[in-house]
Amino acid sequence: MRTLTVTLNAALDVTYPVDRLAAGTTHRVGAPAVRAGGKGVNVARVLRRLGVDAVATGLVGGCSGARLTADLADADVPEAMFPIAGETRRTVAVVEGSGEATVFAEPGPSVTGPEWAGFVRHYRALLAGVDLVVLSGSLPRGVPPDAYATLVRACDVPVLLDADGPPLAAGAAAGPAVITPNRLELRAATDLDPLALGADAALVSDGPAGMTAYTRAGVWTATPPERVVGNPTGAGDAAVAALVACWHLPWPERLANAVALSAAAVRSPLAGDFDRDFYESRKASVLPRRVTED
């Protein structure tokens, strides 16, 4: 299952570990972690750890962009990033000893019209030989709000879309295979059946309470195998990776794997990683339940 992940607003992720975050004070942090990030990049990282062939693309620029692509090479994640003039953003996550994370996310670079047009051509060329596409995350300034719709329509393979707000609504209307909003993002987009947005299926996260899969064949819900404490920053990206890795399985099994891998990601201090032993030992204990309509 050769997968192309797209991160239009990629980031250089900086993670500071602290015992406890206290506003208005000075913190002596442990060794910070600096690595390539952004939702699609995280998906590619997890897929590579699962043994799935994945290539990461997106928009990168400046010193942060150069550092991002170098980190992907160090992590053995194939990349085909498209260069732009603007500086790739940074995100700073302050992770307390309890596992609670406070994230500061920069808005990202400003992308010109010619740069966006160039990326669309680059993306179309990358689709040759791809079995599945993952579109993830926010849009940087200058990229049109219907960008995901454009990228969905360019494909003749299944697309998973992880977005929110107007990009989610526009992208879903173009008919991706799956959308993966959280419950708040879904409510902001529609108060109707999630499939009314236009996707074939929707995997909706309720955070620690689990996930629900809305499909044409029915609705299933599942909860994590146990309460997990840790950093939830990359949990949704791990769930998307699980859907890709289990694409050939029936929806209940795909849902179970998504819930288990998401929980395993919370146990990892950095987005894009997961606790493999936890995932392998717990996924069989996640038991999806079919939801019946009243």
Secondary structure, DSSP 4 states (H G I P E B T S, - for coil): --EEEEETT-EEEEEEEES---TTS-------EEEEESHHHHHHHHHHHTT--EEEEEEE-HHHHHHHHHHHHHTT--B--EE-SSPPEEEEEEEETTS-EEEEE---PBPPHHHHHHHHHHHHHHTTT-SEEEEES---BTS-TTHHHHHHHT-SS-EEEE--HHHHHHHHHT--SEE--BHHHHHHH-SS-GGGGS-SEEEEE-GGG-EEEEETTEEEEE--SS---S--TTHHHHHHHHHHHTTTS-HHHHHHHHHHHHHHHHTSSSTT---HHHHHHHGGG---EEEPP-
